[in-house]
């Protein structure tokens, strides 16, 4: 199955993570993604390790790069070289989407500003991802994920307490910016069906992090309350968090009064006890609630505790390590691990796309999710094939002065 974006051509000029993740999302959906890399070194993440994987022959590969570049082709272009700029010009003319995450203004200096792109291809949708936005008093700042997590308030909400700010264990700002970017591109492609014209979609690491503040955002904007890190327990719901038991810990989520009463009935608590009768009271007395549950759980093994909670319908779960997730039958059943054949590394297993598709016809559902995936490309692996495809007259772009590449987000 080719996917819902079959026939869409994406030119991916991005590096590092936010932009490549956005492009991979479209590739996972069936788009043809041509990744444009710098000669010699390629995408920054090719050098981000350890861990690296070393084939018997050929260059070592970074697992970081492998994580965010499946379902792509690679061509190397020096965007300060006229002949290579001509290749990019022809790619732009044929593309549906162009993605870039240079510092604001860099693409203009390279001769491919938004006006030039629109003239080359009025139907082109351009995605531009920056660190802190393309305008405003700090629009030119370089952005990396951990810096943006701090500036965007996320680290102040994450950690064991207010004096222990922590970054999220994955580059969540980059990933969210990529997700919002892909979402914006799809909306622009849909609008193009009505207008016949493309447009520029812009987002940033800052915008993506603020975009997921959720209840912590409105706690401040509406109620004037500044959220702070408080470890593994929910600031607005109790009991909701991680609780210790005889041989480890489990996570329990009582997000309604009916669930609280079920929990009390199973473990012999009084649901109407002082300080326990309503969620608001339990939040105010969170320490007492935690002590009550952990006292009851202290002699119960985690697996037995989870079985009891599941039996009475209390949402609960364990804290899995990464290796446990990728060997879990449930994760595998959802297509969250895919097999590919890498040009130098051979057979690989990679994290799979988080979306599945079904034809809900009169005869019932038939899954149409894409099954075959391309391994992340070696540097420039598809350059000859792409140039051959473009052959037939590559127009020369207007000349522009040489500049150094901007810093990718």
C-alpha positions in Angstrom: 0.0 0.0 0.0 1.5 3.3 -1.1 -0.2 5.6 1.4 -2.6 8.6 1.3 0.1 11.0 0.1 1.2 8.9 -2.9 2.0 11.3 -5.7 3.2 14.2 -3.4 6.8 15.2 -3.9 8.6 16.7 -0.9 12.0 18.4 -1.1 13.6 18.2 2.3 16.3 20.8 2.9 16.2 20.3 6.7 18.9 19.1 9.1 19.0 17.8 12.7 15.5 16.7 13.9 12.5 19.0 13.7 12.4 19.4 9.9 13.6 15.8 9.2 10.9 14.5 11.5 8.2 16.5 9.6 9.5 15.2 6.3 9.6 11.6 7.5 6.0 11.9 8.7 5.0 12.8 5.1 7.2 10.0 3.8 5.5 7.5 6.1 2.2 8.6 4.6 3.4 7.8 1.1 5.0 11.0 -0.2 8.2 10.9 -2.2 10.8 12.7 0.0 14.0 13.8 -1.6 16.5 14.8 1.1 19.0 17.4 0.1 22.3 17.2 2.1 25.6 19.0 2.1 28.4 17.2 0.3 30.9 15.4 2.5 29.1 15.5 5.9 25.4 15.5 5.1 22.8 16.0 7.8 24.3 17.0 11.2 22.8 13.9 12.8 24.9 11.6 10.7 27.6 12.5 13.2 25.6 12.5 16.3 26.7 9.5 18.4 27.4 7.2 20.0 25.7 4.9 19.3 26.9 4.3 15.8 26.5 1.1 13.8 29.5 0.1 11.7 28.9 -2.1 8.7 31.4 -4.6 7.4 32.1 -2.2 4.5 31.1 1.4 4.2 30.7 4.4 6.5 29.4 4.0 10.0 25.8 5.1 10.6 24.4 7.1 13.5 21.3 5.6 15.1 20.1 9.2 15.7 20.0 9.7 11.9 18.3 6.4 11.4 15.5 7.4 13.8 14.2 10.3 11.6 15.1 9.6 8.0 13.3 6.5 6.8 11.2 6.7 3.6 13.6 9.2 2.0 16.0 9.5 -0.9 19.3 11.4 -0.6 21.0 13.8 -3.0 24.0 16.0 -2.1 23.9 19.6 -3.3 26.3 22.5 -2.6 23.9 25.5 -2.5 26.8 27.9 -3.2 27.5 26.1 -6.5 25.6 27.3 -9.5 25.2 23.8 -11.1 23.8 22.4 -7.9 21.5 25.4 -7.4 20.2 24.6 -10.8 19.3 21.1 -9.7 17.5 22.5 -6.7 15.7 24.9 -8.9 14.4 22.1 -11.1 13.3 20.1 -8.0 11.4 23.1 -6.7 9.6 23.4 -10.0 8.4 19.8 -9.7 7.8 19.7 -5.9 4.5 20.0 -4.0 6.3 20.8 -0.7 9.7 22.3 0.3 10.9 22.1 3.9 13.7 24.1 5.4 15.0 24.9 8.9 17.8 27.4 8.3 18.1 30.4 10.4 15.6 33.0 9.2 16.9 34.8 6.1 19.4 32.2 5.1 17.4 30.8 2.2 16.9 34.3 0.9 20.6 34.9 0.8 21.1 31.6 -1.1 18.8 32.9 -3.8 15.7 30.9 -2.8 13.6 33.3 -0.8 9.8 32.9 -0.7 9.2 35.3 -3.6 11.6 33.3 -5.8 10.1 30.0 -4.7 6.6 31.2 -5.5 7.7 32.4 -8.9 9.3 29.1 -9.7 6.3 27.1 -8.5 3.1 29.0 -7.5 1.6 25.7 -6.1 4.5 25.1 -3.8 3.8 24.7 -0.1 6.9 25.8 1.9 7.4 24.7 5.5 9.9 26.8 7.5 10.9 25.8 11.1 12.9 28.1 13.3 14.0 28.1 16.9 12.0 31.0 18.2 10.0 32.3 15.3 10.8 34.1 12.0 10.1 37.6 13.3 9.8 39.3 16.6 12.5 40.8 18.9 14.4 37.4 19.1 13.4 35.9 15.8 17.0 35.4 14.6 18.1 33.2 17.6 19.4 29.8 16.9 17.3 27.1 18.5 18.2 23.7 19.9 15.7 21.5 21.7 16.9 21.8 25.3 17.3 25.5 25.1 13.7 25.8 23.8 12.4 23.4 26.5 13.8 25.8 29.1 12.7 29.0 27.3 9.3 27.6 26.6 8.5 26.8 30.2 8.5 23.0 29.8 11.5 22.3 32.1 9.9 24.3 34.9 7.0 21.8 34.8 9.2 18.7 34.6 11.2 17.2 37.4 10.9 16.0 41.0 10.0 19.5 42.3 10.2 23.2 41.7 14.0 23.3 42.4 14.7 20.4 40.1 13.9 21.4 36.5 14.5 18.6 34.0 14.3 18.2 30.3 12.0 15.6 28.8 13.9 12.4 27.9 13.5 12.9 24.2 14.0 16.2 22.2 10.3 16.9 22.5 10.5 20.5 21.2 12.0 19.3 17.9 9.5 16.5 17.6 6.5 18.7 18.3 7.7 21.3 15.9 8.0 18.6 13.2 4.5 17.3 14.0 3.0 20.8 13.9 4.9 21.5 10.7 3.6 18.3 9.0 0.1 19.2 10.2 0.4 22.7 8.7 1.7 21.3 5.4 -1.3 19.0 5.1 -3.7 21.9 5.8 -2.0 24.0 3.2 -2.2 21.2 0.6 -5.9 20.8 1.3 -6.4 24.6 0.9 -4.4 24.4 -2.4 -7.2 22.2 -3.8 -9.5 25.2 -3.4 -7.2 28.1 -4.4 -4.7 26.4 -6.8 -1.9 28.2 -4.9 0.6 27.1 -2.3 1.6 29.1 0.7 4.3 29.4 3.4 3.7 27.5 6.7 5.9 28.6 9.6 6.4 27.2 13.1 9.1 27.1 15.7 10.4 25.1 18.7 9.0 27.8 20.9 5.6 27.8 19.4 5.4 24.0 19.5 6.2 23.8 23.2 3.8 26.6 24.1 1.2 24.8 21.9 1.2 21.9 24.3 1.0 23.8 27.6 -2.6 22.6 27.8 -4.1 23.0 31.3 -0.8 24.4 32.6 -1.2 27.3 30.1 -4.8 28.2 31.1 -3.9 27.8 34.8 -1.9 30.9 34.3 -3.7 32.8 31.6 -7.1 32.4 33.2 -6.5 31.6 36.9 -3.2 33.3 37.5 -1.6 30.2 38.8 2.0 29.4 37.9 2.5 25.6 37.5 5.6 24.0 38.9 7.3 20.7 38.7 6.0 18.2 41.2 7.3 14.8 40.2 5.2 11.9 39.1 1.8 13.1 40.4 -0.8 15.1 38.5 -1.3 18.7 39.7 -5.0 18.7 39.2 -6.1 15.0 39.8 -5.6 12.7 42.7 -4.8 9.9 42.9 -3.1 10.0 39.6 0.6 9.1 39.4 3.3 6.6 40.3 2.9 4.6 43.5 5.4 2.2 45.1 4.5 -1.4 45.9 6.3 -4.5 47.2 8.7 -5.0 44.4 8.7 -1.8 42.4 6.0 0.7 41.3 2.8 1.0 39.3 1.0 3.9 37.8 -2.6 4.5 38.8 -5.0 7.1 37.3 -8.3 7.8 39.1 -9.6 10.5 36.8 -13.2 10.4 38.0 -15.2 10.0 41.3 -16.5 6.6 40.1 -13.0 5.3 39.7 -12.1 6.6 43.1 -15.0 4.7 44.6 -14.0 1.5 42.8 -10.5 1.9 44.2 -11.7 2.4 47.7 -14.0 -0.6 47.5 -11.2 -2.9 46.3 -8.7 -1.9 49.0 -11.1 -1.1 51.9 -10.8 2.7 52.0 -13.5 5.1 53.1 -14.3 7.2 50.0 -16.0 9.8 52.2 -13.1 10.1 54.7 -12.2 13.7 55.7 -10.0 15.2 52.9 -10.9 12.4 50.5 -14.5 12.9 49.4 -13.9 15.0 46.3 -11.0 15.4 43.8 -10.4 18.9 45.0 -10.0 17.7 48.6 -7.7 14.9 47.5 -5.5 17.3 45.5 -5.2 19.5 48.6 -4.3 16.4 50.7 -2.2 14.7 48.0 0.5 13.6 50.4 -2.0 11.8 52.6 -3.6 10.1 49.5 -0.2 8.9 48.4 0.6 7.5 51.8 -2.8 5.8 52.0 -2.3 4.0 48.7 1.3 3.1 49.2 0.5 1.7 52.6 -2.1 -0.6 51.1 0.2 -1.5 48.2 3.3 -2.2 50.3 2.8 -5.9 50.5 1.5 -6.5 47.0 3.8 -7.4 44.1 3.5 -5.2 41.0 2.0 -7.9 38.7 -0.6 -8.9 41.3 -1.4 -5.3 42.0 -1.9 -4.5 38.3 -4.1 -7.6 38.0 -6.4 -6.4 40.8 -6.6 -2.9 39.5 -7.4 -4.1 36.0 -10.1 -6.5 37.3 -12.1 -3.7 38.8 -11.5 -1.3 35.9 -8.9 1.1 37.4 -6.6 2.5 34.7 -3.1 1.3 35.7 0.2 0.3 34.2 3.9 -0.4 34.6 6.9 1.7 33.7 8.6 -0.1 30.8 12.1 0.3 29.7 12.7 1.0 26.0 13.7 -2.5 25.2 10.6 -3.8 26.9 8.4 -1.6 24.7 9.8 -2.9 21.5 9.3 -6.5 22.6 5.7 -5.9 23.9 3.1 -7.8 22.0 0.7 -4.8 22.2 3.2 -2.4 20.7 4.1 -4.9 17.9 0.4 -5.4 17.1 0.1 -1.7 16.4 2.8 -1.6 13.8 5.2 0.3 16.0 8.2 -1.7 14.8 9.0 -2.0 11.0 11.6 -3.9 9.2 13.7 -2.3 6.4 16.7 -3.3 4.3 19.6 -0.8 4.7 22.1 -0.4 1.8 25.1 -1.0 4.0 23.8 -2.3 7.4 21.4 -4.9 6.0 18.1 -5.8 7.7 17.1 -3.3 10.4 14.1 -2.8 12.7 13.0 0.8 13.2 10.3 2.5 15.1 7.1 2.5 13.0 4.6 5.2 12.1 2.0 6.0 14.8 -0.9 6.1 12.3 -2.9 3.3 10.8 -5.5 3.6 8.0 -8.6 1.5 7.2 -11.1 1.3 4.4 -14.4 1.2 6.2 -16.5 -0.2 3.4 -19.8 -2.0 3.5 -18.1 -5.3 3.9 -16.2 -4.2 7.0 -12.8 -2.6 7.7 -9.8 -3.4 5.5 -6.5 -2.1 6.7 -4.7 0.0 4.0 -1.7 1.1 6.1 1.5 1.3 4.2 3.5 -1.9 4.9 6.7 -1.5 2.9 9.2 1.2 4.1 12.5 2.5 2.7 15.5 2.4 5.0 17.2 5.7 5.8 19.5 6.5 2.8 23.3 6.6 2.8 24.7 10.0 2.0 23.9 10.9 -1.7 22.8 7.4 -2.5 20.1 8.6 -4.9 21.9 11.5 -6.5 22.5 9.9 -9.8 19.0 8.6 -10.1 17.5 11.9 -9.2 19.6 13.8 -11.7 18.7 11.3 -14.4 15.0 11.8 -13.6 15.5 15.6 -13.8 17.5 15.4 -17.1 16.0 17.1 -20.1 17.1 20.7 -19.4 17.8 22.1 -16.0 17.3 25.9 -15.9 19.9 28.0 -14.3 18.7 30.2 -11.4 19.6 33.8 -10.9 23.1 34.3 -9.5 23.5 35.3 -5.9 26.5 35.9 -3.6 28.1 33.1 -1.7 27.1 32.9 2.0 27.7 30.4 4.8 24.8 28.2 5.6 22.7 29.3 8.5 22.5 27.3 11.7 19.8 24.7 11.6 17.4 24.3 14.4 
